[in-house]
Amino acid sequence: MAFTPLHDRVLVRRVEGDEKTSGGLIIPESAKEKPAEGLVVAVGAGAKDDDGERIAMDVKEGDKILFGKWSGTEITLEGEELLIMKESDIMGIIA
């Protein structure tokens, strides 16, 4: 993929949730919520502090993350829908 986020931004691919409830009911597309989990596809070099030094990113490519429901901006790259967000929008890394 020919896209590199700048500064403290992260490119994320959503991880799709279950299509059935625990009771076995199939959830239609119109009723599904967008998942708040994703895989980090690419990361920027990090923001700069007041002295111009880079602040290292806490996430890396391949990390599975949890982010806020309204976080990020949806973009389409090479026909795939992805999210680009600031690292501060990420709540945590799922082990």
Wavefront OBJ file of the C-alpha trace (Angstrom):
o trace
v 0.000 0.000 0.000
v 1.431 3.355 -1.007
v 0.305 5.445 1.988
v 2.314 6.620 4.982
v 0.566 8.551 7.767
v 2.293 11.717 8.967
v 3.317 12.675 12.505
v 1.255 10.853 15.171
v -1.392 9.456 12.840
v -2.239 5.764 12.444
v -3.885 3.885 9.546
v -6.331 1.240 10.838
v -8.310 -1.614 9.255
v -11.513 -2.372 11.165
v -11.918 -5.895 12.556
v -15.400 -7.195 11.770
v -17.525 -8.396 14.691
v -19.678 -11.489 15.029
v -22.619 -11.884 12.663
v -24.632 -13.875 15.217
v -25.739 -13.146 18.766
v -24.818 -15.505 21.593
v -28.320 -16.997 21.210
v -27.704 -17.795 17.534
v -29.714 -14.996 15.912
v -28.197 -13.574 12.731
v -27.626 -9.816 12.895
v -28.576 -8.015 9.650
v -26.121 -5.510 8.149
v -28.454 -2.591 8.895
v -28.460 -3.366 12.638
v -24.729 -3.890 13.082
v -22.637 -1.288 14.836
v -19.273 -0.478 13.361
v -16.638 -2.291 15.401
v -14.324 -0.311 17.630
v -11.483 -2.790 17.157
v -8.930 -2.690 14.405
v -5.514 -3.695 13.140
v -2.819 -1.084 12.677
v -1.805 -1.035 9.010
v 0.724 1.831 9.114
v 2.028 4.408 11.597
v 3.593 7.829 11.245
v 7.022 8.767 12.576
v 5.544 10.392 15.692
v 4.827 13.936 16.822
v 7.581 16.375 17.798
v 7.955 17.900 21.235
v 8.752 21.569 21.956
v 12.469 20.954 21.346
v 11.844 19.335 17.947
v 12.616 15.808 19.171
v 10.423 12.934 17.935
v 8.068 11.345 20.435
v 8.080 7.591 19.819
v 4.775 5.964 18.873
v 3.279 3.458 21.341
v 1.643 1.377 18.586
v 3.216 -0.436 15.654
v 2.055 -2.177 12.492
v 0.133 -5.365 13.260
v -1.121 -4.281 16.711
v -4.784 -5.041 17.449
v -6.265 -1.915 19.009
v -9.414 -0.578 20.628
v -10.583 2.924 19.681
v -13.543 5.217 20.332
v -16.798 4.744 18.434
v -16.485 8.104 16.641
v -12.681 8.104 16.260
v -10.878 8.644 13.015
v -11.740 9.614 9.471
v -12.896 6.989 6.983
v -10.865 6.837 3.780
v -10.750 4.456 0.823
v -7.366 3.260 -0.436
v -7.105 0.793 -3.292
v -10.789 -0.066 -2.870
v -10.492 -0.844 0.841
v -12.199 1.209 3.556
v -9.753 2.207 6.287
v -9.576 4.694 9.145
v -6.920 7.293 9.797
v -6.732 8.630 13.341
v -4.392 10.257 15.807
v -2.595 7.958 18.195
v -4.373 9.709 21.096
v -7.721 8.356 19.767
v -6.516 4.819 20.510
v -7.653 3.544 23.916
v -5.405 0.527 24.123
v -3.660 -2.426 22.543
v -5.416 -5.805 22.752
v -3.015 -8.597 23.680
l 1 2 3 4 5 6 7 8 9 10 11 12 13 14 15 16 17 18 19 20 21 22 23 24 25 26 27 28 29 30 31 32 33 34 35 36 37 38 39 40 41 42 43 44 45 46 47 48 49 50 51 52 53 54 55 56 57 58 59 60 61 62 63 64 65 66 67 68 69 70 71 72 73 74 75 76 77 78 79 80 81 82 83 84 85 86 87 88 89 90 91 92 93 94 95
